[in-house]
């Protein structure tokens, strides 16, 4: 804080040094607006020399007054967070003040994250180790004194919770204690931490807020699809909802791990991986800009974390027959027929134009031309030509699109098409299996395997990228070769007898 300059005033015979007291510390001087100190001389030249010495003493008093409330709040924060580091008045004066505040905030933030995690998943302790938990040394749970405890309890989380003895736990009727932190103390710690940061920590110390970093990142990036940007924003907002809109240097690996642990019971592993990727890239941008030294989301291990994903199942022959026996509007029936008879992706069929249906002049084979560079495709191998089996009947040729499924901002129609077609797929489901529209593509892949179609031909039909390097050369198999194998697949289920 910059102080007001000292001035000389004459009272009676002698000169006095007069300095205005800053508003922030006037309460320490009983509300006085100014302080006056005598130079004990009537000689102006001597008074001028003494003014600087007296001003330095007054400014030192101002410094001390500033450090008192900061020290008191720091001590309160230390006690609530259980931090053993000690601070004195000198730590809160001059250049040391910012370093002390930064150190304390990081330690308290780590403790708050750990306590919050423990509160969300309390651990029960059996009576036989109850005494050891009560007598554990909070400061160092890994000391030699605690070897019996380490042998008795292998759960790593419990070792983190040893500081919470019976005094902090809740006695249960069955003789166990629940090592759960006091929620009121967690709230008080959170409140005190926020108060301390707002009062004594310069914004520059921890830089941008997470939301500000996200905006900077998205302004620099041009995502090919709106869905990609929306997905990344959702991941970042999920983290902000968990941790708060912190300054980016307050985010550390401990907090990052706590975030993913909090999602393990409600989100699938794939969602966790997407969130990690989005947050890692965002903080990687901050690292490149020089705003942080280390990326807290780098090298986060998510193996075996998250809900087990439900695998997509394939249609049985009976389910396919039942599906096409349903009373389905012609538009939706044609879409399902093309999906089941070609193995194409839903979006590839839902976006078809009549101009995409061509006839090869040499062989007379009718095929779907998916090579239009202006249509959204998953990858380069998706841009291909797919023969239409003769058993698939098309309506009279028209203009424009075959289907009127709504197209989203990314130029894709799969969401609207899926919503419309799932009404019928659900009617042939068994139990809670994950049978979806995309299951038709999985089923067609199995059909190709059943007729022992070579892998490279199956890849050309499905638009899959070959697994070997040699398979990536060339433009793929010709229509005649692909149709040879496609005609071996029994599609009679799609044409039920009236």
C-alpha positions as CSV (number, residue, x, y, z in Angstrom):
1,X,0.0,0.0,0.0
2,X,1.3,3.5,-0.9
3,X,1.1,6.0,2.0
4,X,0.4,9.7,1.8
5,X,3.5,11.9,1.8
6,X,4.6,13.6,5.0
7,X,4.4,17.4,5.4
8,X,5.6,20.0,7.9
9,X,3.3,22.2,9.8
10,X,4.1,24.7,12.5
11,X,2.2,24.6,15.9
12,X,3.3,27.2,18.3
13,X,7.1,27.5,18.3
14,X,7.9,24.0,16.9
15,X,7.4,22.2,13.5
16,X,5.4,19.0,13.4
17,X,5.4,16.1,10.8
18,X,1.8,15.5,9.6
19,X,0.8,12.3,7.7
20,X,-2.7,11.3,6.6
21,X,-3.7,7.8,8.0
22,X,-5.0,5.4,5.3
23,X,-8.7,4.6,5.6
24,X,-8.0,0.9,5.9
25,X,-6.2,1.2,9.2
26,X,-7.8,4.3,10.9
27,X,-9.6,2.0,13.3
28,X,-6.2,1.1,14.7
29,X,-5.8,4.9,15.5
30,X,-9.2,5.4,17.1
31,X,-10.6,6.8,13.9
32,X,-8.0,9.6,13.6
33,X,-7.6,11.0,10.0
34,X,-4.1,12.3,10.5
35,X,-1.2,11.8,12.8
36,X,1.2,14.5,13.9
37,X,4.7,14.1,15.4
38,X,6.8,16.9,16.8
39,X,10.3,17.5,15.4
40,X,11.1,19.3,18.7
41,X,12.7,22.2,16.8
42,X,11.7,25.6,15.5
43,X,14.4,25.5,12.9
44,X,12.9,24.8,9.5
45,X,16.1,23.2,8.1
46,X,16.5,20.8,11.0
47,X,12.8,20.0,10.9
48,X,13.1,19.1,7.3
49,X,15.9,16.6,8.0
50,X,14.0,15.1,10.9
51,X,10.8,14.8,8.9
52,X,12.2,11.8,6.9
53,X,13.2,9.9,10.0
54,X,9.9,10.5,11.7
55,X,7.9,9.6,8.6
56,X,9.8,6.3,8.3
57,X,8.8,5.4,11.9
58,X,5.2,6.3,11.2
59,X,5.1,4.3,8.0
60,X,6.5,1.3,9.9
61,X,3.6,1.6,12.4
62,X,1.3,1.7,9.4
63,X,2.8,-1.6,8.1
64,X,2.4,-3.2,11.5
65,X,-1.2,-2.2,11.7
66,X,-1.8,-3.7,8.3
67,X,-0.2,-7.0,9.2
68,X,-2.3,-7.5,12.4
69,X,-5.6,-8.3,10.8
70,X,-3.9,-10.3,8.1
71,X,-2.0,-12.3,10.7
72,X,-5.2,-12.9,12.7
73,X,-7.1,-14.2,9.7
74,X,-4.1,-16.3,8.6
75,X,-4.0,-17.9,12.1
76,X,-7.7,-18.6,11.9
77,X,-7.3,-20.2,8.4
78,X,-4.3,-22.3,9.7
79,X,-6.3,-23.7,12.6
80,X,-9.4,-24.5,10.4
81,X,-7.2,-26.2,7.8
82,X,-4.9,-28.0,10.3
83,X,-1.8,-26.5,8.7
84,X,1.3,-26.7,10.9
85,X,3.3,-23.8,9.2
86,X,3.6,-20.8,11.5
87,X,3.6,-17.1,10.4
88,X,4.6,-14.0,12.3
89,X,4.1,-10.3,11.6
90,X,7.1,-9.9,9.4
91,X,5.6,-12.5,7.0
92,X,2.8,-10.1,6.3
93,X,4.9,-7.0,5.6
94,X,6.4,-5.8,2.4
95,X,7.3,-8.3,-0.4
96,X,6.9,-11.2,2.0
97,X,3.2,-10.7,2.3
98,X,2.3,-11.9,-1.1
99,X,4.4,-15.0,-0.9
100,X,3.0,-15.9,2.5
101,X,-0.6,-15.4,1.3
102,X,0.1,-17.6,-1.8
103,X,1.6,-20.4,0.3
104,X,-1.2,-20.3,2.8
105,X,-4.0,-20.3,0.2
106,X,-2.5,-23.3,-1.7
107,X,-2.2,-25.3,1.5
108,X,-5.7,-24.4,2.7
109,X,-7.1,-25.2,-0.8
110,X,-5.5,-28.6,-0.8
111,X,-6.9,-29.4,2.6
112,X,-10.4,-28.2,1.7
113,X,-10.4,-30.4,-1.4
114,X,-9.4,-33.4,0.7
115,X,-12.0,-32.7,3.4
116,X,-14.7,-32.3,0.8
117,X,-13.8,-35.6,-0.8
118,X,-13.8,-37.4,2.6
119,X,-17.2,-35.8,3.4
120,X,-18.7,-37.1,0.2
121,X,-17.5,-40.7,0.8
122,X,-17.4,-41.3,4.6
123,X,-15.5,-44.4,5.7
124,X,-16.6,-46.8,8.5
125,X,-14.0,-48.3,10.8
126,X,-14.5,-51.6,12.7
127,X,-14.2,-51.7,16.5
128,X,-10.9,-53.6,16.5
129,X,-9.0,-50.8,14.9
130,X,-11.1,-48.0,16.5
131,X,-8.5,-47.5,19.2
132,X,-5.6,-47.3,16.8
133,X,-7.5,-44.7,14.7
134,X,-8.2,-42.6,17.8
135,X,-4.5,-42.7,18.9
136,X,-3.1,-42.1,15.4
137,X,-0.7,-39.2,15.0
138,X,-2.3,-36.6,12.8
139,X,0.9,-34.8,11.7
140,X,2.6,-37.9,10.3
141,X,0.4,-41.0,9.7
142,X,3.4,-42.8,8.1
143,X,5.6,-42.6,11.2
144,X,7.0,-45.6,13.0
145,X,4.5,-45.1,15.8
146,X,1.7,-45.9,13.4
147,X,3.1,-49.1,11.9
148,X,0.4,-51.2,13.6
149,X,-2.2,-49.0,12.0
150,X,-0.6,-49.3,8.6
151,X,-0.5,-53.1,8.8
152,X,-4.1,-53.2,10.0
153,X,-5.5,-50.9,7.4
154,X,-4.5,-51.1,3.8
155,X,-7.1,-48.7,2.5
156,X,-5.1,-45.6,1.3
157,X,-8.0,-43.3,1.9
158,X,-8.1,-44.3,5.6
159,X,-4.4,-43.3,6.0
160,X,-5.4,-39.8,4.8
161,X,-8.2,-39.7,7.4
162,X,-6.3,-40.7,10.5
163,X,-6.4,-37.2,11.8
164,X,-10.1,-37.7,12.5
165,X,-10.3,-39.6,15.7
166,X,-13.4,-40.3,17.8
167,X,-13.6,-36.6,18.6
168,X,-14.3,-35.8,15.0
169,X,-16.2,-38.9,14.1
170,X,-19.8,-40.1,14.8
171,X,-20.3,-43.1,17.1
172,X,-22.6,-45.7,15.5
173,X,-24.8,-48.2,17.3
174,X,-22.9,-51.1,16.0
175,X,-19.7,-50.0,17.6
176,X,-18.1,-48.5,14.5
177,X,-17.3,-44.9,14.0
178,X,-17.8,-42.9,10.8
179,X,-14.7,-40.9,10.0
180,X,-16.6,-38.0,8.6
181,X,-15.3,-34.4,8.9
182,X,-17.5,-31.8,10.6
183,X,-19.6,-30.2,7.8
184,X,-19.9,-27.0,9.7
185,X,-16.1,-26.7,9.9
186,X,-15.8,-27.4,6.1
187,X,-18.2,-24.5,5.4
188,X,-16.3,-22.3,7.8
189,X,-13.0,-23.2,6.2
190,X,-14.4,-22.5,2.8
191,X,-15.8,-19.1,3.9
192,X,-12.6,-18.1,5.7
193,X,-10.5,-19.1,2.7
194,X,-12.6,-17.0,0.4
195,X,-12.5,-14.0,2.8
196,X,-8.7,-14.3,3.0
197,X,-8.2,-14.5,-0.7
198,X,-10.4,-11.5,-1.4
199,X,-8.9,-9.3,1.3
200,X,-5.2,-10.0,1.0
201,X,-4.3,-11.8,-2.2
202,X,-3.7,-9.8,-5.4
203,X,-5.6,-11.1,-8.4
204,X,-2.3,-11.2,-10.3
205,X,-1.0,-13.9,-7.9
206,X,-3.2,-16.6,-9.3
207,X,-4.0,-15.1,-12.7
208,X,-7.1,-15.7,-14.8
209,X,-10.2,-17.4,-13.5
210,X,-11.0,-20.8,-15.1
211,X,-14.0,-19.2,-16.9
212,X,-11.7,-16.4,-18.3
213,X,-9.1,-19.0,-19.4
214,X,-11.8,-20.9,-21.2
215,X,-13.0,-17.9,-23.1
216,X,-9.4,-17.0,-24.1
217,X,-8.9,-20.6,-25.2
218,X,-12.1,-20.8,-27.3
219,X,-11.4,-17.5,-28.9
220,X,-8.1,-18.9,-30.1
221,X,-9.5,-22.2,-31.4
222,X,-11.7,-22.8,-34.4
223,X,-13.5,-26.1,-33.9
224,X,-14.7,-27.9,-37.0
225,X,-18.0,-28.8,-35.3
226,X,-20.1,-26.9,-32.9
227,X,-20.7,-30.1,-31.0
228,X,-17.0,-30.4,-30.2
229,X,-16.8,-26.9,-28.7
230,X,-20.0,-27.5,-26.7
231,X,-18.7,-30.7,-25.4
232,X,-15.5,-29.1,-24.2
233,X,-17.4,-26.2,-22.6
234,X,-19.6,-28.8,-20.8
235,X,-16.5,-30.5,-19.4
236,X,-15.0,-27.1,-18.1
237,X,-18.3,-26.1,-16.6
238,X,-18.6,-29.4,-14.8
239,X,-15.2,-28.8,-13.2
240,X,-16.2,-25.2,-12.3
241,X,-19.4,-26.6,-10.7
242,X,-17.2,-29.0,-8.6
243,X,-14.4,-26.7,-7.6
244,X,-15.7,-23.2,-8.1
245,X,-14.4,-20.6,-10.6
246,X,-10.9,-20.6,-9.1
247,X,-7.8,-18.7,-10.3
248,X,-6.0,-21.1,-12.6
249,X,-2.8,-21.3,-10.4
250,X,-5.0,-22.5,-7.6
251,X,-5.9,-25.6,-9.6
252,X,-3.4,-28.4,-8.8
253,X,-3.2,-32.2,-9.4
254,X,-4.8,-33.0,-6.1
255,X,-7.9,-31.0,-6.9
256,X,-7.9,-32.5,-10.5
257,X,-7.9,-36.0,-9.0
258,X,-10.6,-35.2,-6.5
259,X,-12.8,-34.0,-9.4
260,X,-12.5,-37.2,-11.3
261,X,-13.1,-39.3,-8.2
262,X,-16.3,-37.3,-7.6
263,X,-17.5,-38.4,-11.0
264,X,-16.7,-42.1,-10.8
265,X,-20.1,-43.2,-9.4
266,X,-22.2,-41.2,-11.9
267,X,-20.2,-41.0,-15.2
268,X,-18.9,-43.6,-17.5
269,X,-15.1,-44.0,-18.1
270,X,-15.5,-42.5,-21.6
271,X,-17.0,-39.3,-20.1
272,X,-14.1,-39.0,-17.7
273,X,-11.7,-39.4,-20.5
274,X,-13.5,-36.7,-22.5
275,X,-13.4,-34.3,-19.5
276,X,-9.8,-35.0,-18.9
277,X,-9.0,-34.2,-22.6
278,X,-11.0,-31.0,-22.6
279,X,-9.4,-29.7,-19.4
280,X,-5.9,-30.8,-20.3
281,X,-6.1,-29.0,-23.6
282,X,-7.5,-25.8,-22.0
283,X,-4.8,-25.7,-19.3
284,X,-2.2,-26.7,-21.9
285,X,-3.1,-23.4,-23.6
286,X,-2.5,-21.6,-20.3
287,X,0.9,-23.3,-20.1
288,X,1.8,-22.2,-23.6
289,X,0.8,-18.6,-22.7
290,X,3.1,-18.7,-19.7
291,X,0.3,-18.3,-17.2
292,X,1.0,-21.5,-15.4
293,X,4.1,-23.6,-15.0
294,X,2.6,-27.1,-14.9
295,X,-0.6,-28.6,-16.4
296,X,-2.6,-30.0,-13.4
297,X,-4.5,-32.3,-15.8
298,X,-1.5,-34.0,-17.4
299,X,-0.9,-37.6,-16.5
300,X,-4.2,-38.2,-14.7
301,X,-4.7,-41.9,-14.5
302,X,-8.4,-42.8,-15.2
303,X,-7.9,-46.6,-15.7
304,X,-10.8,-48.5,-14.1
305,X,-12.5,-45.3,-13.0
306,X,-16.1,-44.4,-13.8
307,X,-19.2,-46.5,-14.3
308,X,-18.8,-49.5,-16.6
309,X,-20.1,-48.6,-20.0
310,X,-23.0,-50.6,-21.5
311,X,-21.8,-52.2,-24.7
312,X,-24.0,-51.8,-27.8
313,X,-25.5,-55.2,-28.7
314,X,-26.5,-56.5,-32.2
315,X,-29.9,-57.4,-33.5
316,X,-30.9,-61.1,-33.5
317,X,-32.6,-62.5,-36.6
318,X,-35.8,-62.6,-34.7
319,X,-35.5,-59.0,-33.6
320,X,-34.8,-57.8,-37.2
321,X,-37.9,-59.7,-38.4
322,X,-40.0,-58.2,-35.6
323,X,-38.7,-54.7,-36.3
324,X,-39.7,-54.8,-40.0
325,X,-43.1,-56.3,-39.2
326,X,-44.0,-53.2,-37.2
327,X,-46.3,-50.6,-38.7
328,X,-43.6,-48.0,-39.7
329,X,-44.2,-44.9,-41.8
330,X,-42.6,-45.4,-45.3
331,X,-40.0,-42.7,-44.7
332,X,-38.7,-44.3,-41.6
333,X,-39.0,-47.8,-43.1
334,X,-36.8,-46.8,-46.0
335,X,-34.2,-45.3,-43.7
336,X,-34.1,-48.5,-41.6
337,X,-33.9,-50.7,-44.7
338,X,-30.9,-48.7,-46.1
339,X,-29.2,-48.9,-42.7
340,X,-29.8,-52.7,-42.4
341,X,-28.9,-53.4,-46.0
342,X,-25.6,-51.4,-46.4
343,X,-24.1,-51.1,-42.9
344,X,-23.8,-47.3,-43.4
345,X,-23.7,-44.8,-40.6
346,X,-27.0,-43.2,-39.6
347,X,-25.9,-39.7,-40.6
348,X,-24.7,-41.0,-44.0
349,X,-28.2,-42.2,-44.7
350,X,-30.2,-39.4,-43.0
351,X,-28.4,-36.8,-45.1
352,X,-28.7,-38.5,-48.5
353,X,-29.7,-36.5,-51.5
354,X,-31.3,-38.0,-54.6
355,X,-28.2,-36.9,-56.4
356,X,-26.1,-39.2,-54.2
357,X,-27.9,-42.2,-55.7
358,X,-26.0,-43.0,-58.9
359,X,-25.8,-45.8,-61.5
360,X,-22.5,-47.1,-62.7
361,X,-22.4,-46.7,-66.5
362,X,-20.2,-49.8,-67.0
363,X,-21.8,-52.3,-64.7
364,X,-25.3,-50.9,-64.2
365,X,-24.8,-51.2,-60.4
366,X,-26.9,-48.7,-58.3
367,X,-24.8,-47.2,-55.6
368,X,-24.7,-44.5,-52.9
369,X,-22.1,-41.9,-53.6
370,X,-20.8,-40.6,-50.3
371,X,-17.8,-38.7,-51.7
372,X,-19.2,-35.2,-51.7
373,X,-16.5,-33.0,-49.9
374,X,-19.2,-30.6,-48.7
375,X,-21.0,-33.3,-46.6
376,X,-19.8,-33.9,-43.1
377,X,-18.0,-37.3,-42.8
378,X,-16.3,-39.0,-39.9
379,X,-13.0,-39.6,-41.7
380,X,-11.4,-39.9,-45.2
381,X,-12.4,-43.6,-45.5
382,X,-16.0,-42.6,-44.9
383,X,-16.0,-40.9,-48.3
384,X,-16.8,-43.9,-50.4
385,X,-19.2,-45.6,-52.8
386,X,-21.6,-48.3,-51.4
387,X,-23.4,-50.6,-53.8
388,X,-27.1,-51.1,-53.2
389,X,-28.3,-54.7,-53.1
390,X,-31.0,-55.3,-55.7
391,X,-33.4,-56.5,-52.9
392,X,-33.6,-52.8,-51.7
393,X,-36.4,-51.0,-53.5
394,X,-36.3,-47.2,-53.8
395,X,-39.3,-45.0,-54.3
396,X,-39.7,-42.9,-57.4
397,X,-36.8,-40.6,-58.0
398,X,-37.2,-37.1,-56.7
399,X,-35.1,-34.0,-56.0
400,X,-33.3,-32.7,-52.9
401,X,-33.0,-34.9,-49.8
402,X,-34.5,-38.4,-49.4
403,X,-35.4,-37.6,-45.8
404,X,-36.5,-34.5,-44.0
405,X,-34.7,-35.2,-40.6
406,X,-33.7,-31.9,-39.0
407,X,-30.1,-30.8,-39.6
408,X,-28.3,-29.4,-36.6
409,X,-25.7,-26.5,-36.6
410,X,-22.9,-28.9,-37.4
411,X,-24.7,-30.0,-40.6
412,X,-25.6,-33.4,-39.2
413,X,-29.0,-35.1,-39.0
414,X,-28.3,-38.2,-36.9
415,X,-29.8,-36.9,-33.6
416,X,-33.2,-36.1,-35.2
417,X,-33.1,-39.4,-37.2
418,X,-32.1,-41.4,-34.1
419,X,-34.9,-39.9,-32.1
420,X,-37.5,-40.8,-34.7
421,X,-36.3,-44.3,-35.3
422,X,-35.7,-45.3,-31.7
423,X,-39.4,-45.4,-31.2
424,X,-39.5,-48.6,-33.2
425,X,-36.2,-50.1,-32.1
426,X,-37.3,-49.9,-28.4
427,X,-40.3,-52.2,-29.3
428,X,-38.0,-55.1,-30.1
429,X,-35.6,-54.7,-27.2
430,X,-35.1,-57.4,-24.6
431,X,-34.8,-56.2,-21.0
432,X,-32.5,-53.2,-20.6
433,X,-30.0,-54.1,-23.3
434,X,-28.3,-51.3,-25.3
435,X,-30.0,-52.0,-28.6
436,X,-30.0,-48.8,-30.6
437,X,-30.2,-47.6,-34.2
438,X,-26.4,-47.9,-34.5
439,X,-26.8,-51.6,-33.6
440,X,-27.8,-52.1,-37.3
441,X,-24.3,-51.2,-38.3
442,X,-22.8,-53.6,-35.7
443,X,-25.2,-56.3,-37.0
444,X,-24.1,-55.8,-40.6
445,X,-20.5,-56.1,-39.6
446,X,-21.3,-59.5,-38.1
447,X,-23.1,-60.5,-41.2
448,X,-20.0,-59.7,-43.3
449,X,-18.0,-61.9,-40.9
450,X,-20.5,-64.7,-41.2
451,X,-20.1,-64.9,-45.0
452,X,-16.3,-64.7,-44.5
453,X,-15.9,-61.5,-46.4
454,X,-12.2,-60.5,-46.5
455,X,-11.4,-57.7,-43.9
456,X,-10.3,-55.2,-46.5
457,X,-13.5,-55.6,-48.5
458,X,-15.6,-55.3,-45.3
459,X,-13.6,-52.1,-44.5
460,X,-14.4,-50.7,-47.9
461,X,-18.1,-51.3,-47.5
462,X,-18.3,-50.0,-43.9
463,X,-15.9,-47.1,-44.4
464,X,-13.5,-48.3,-41.7
465,X,-9.9,-47.4,-41.6
466,X,-7.7,-50.5,-42.3
467,X,-5.6,-51.7,-39.3
468,X,-2.5,-52.3,-41.4
469,X,-0.5,-49.7,-43.3
470,X,-0.7,-51.5,-46.7
471,X,-4.5,-51.4,-46.5
472,X,-4.5,-47.6,-46.5
473,X,-3.1,-47.5,-50.1
474,X,-5.3,-47.1,-53.1
475,X,-9.0,-46.0,-53.3
476,X,-10.5,-49.3,-52.2
477,X,-12.4,-52.1,-53.9
478,X,-14.6,-51.6,-56.9
479,X,-18.4,-51.8,-56.8
480,X,-18.6,-55.2,-58.4
481,X,-16.3,-56.8,-55.9
482,X,-18.2,-55.3,-52.9
483,X,-21.6,-56.2,-54.3
484,X,-20.5,-59.8,-54.8
485,X,-20.2,-60.2,-51.0
486,X,-23.1,-57.9,-50.1
487,X,-25.5,-60.1,-52.2
488,X,-24.6,-63.1,-50.1
489,X,-26.2,-61.5,-47.0
490,X,-29.8,-62.5,-46.4
491,X,-31.9,-59.3,-46.3
492,X,-35.3,-61.1,-46.5
493,X,-36.2,-59.8,-43.0
494,X,-36.5,-56.3,-44.5
495,X,-39.3,-57.4,-46.9
496,X,-41.8,-59.2,-44.7
497,X,-44.6,-60.9,-46.6
498,X,-48.0,-59.2,-46.4
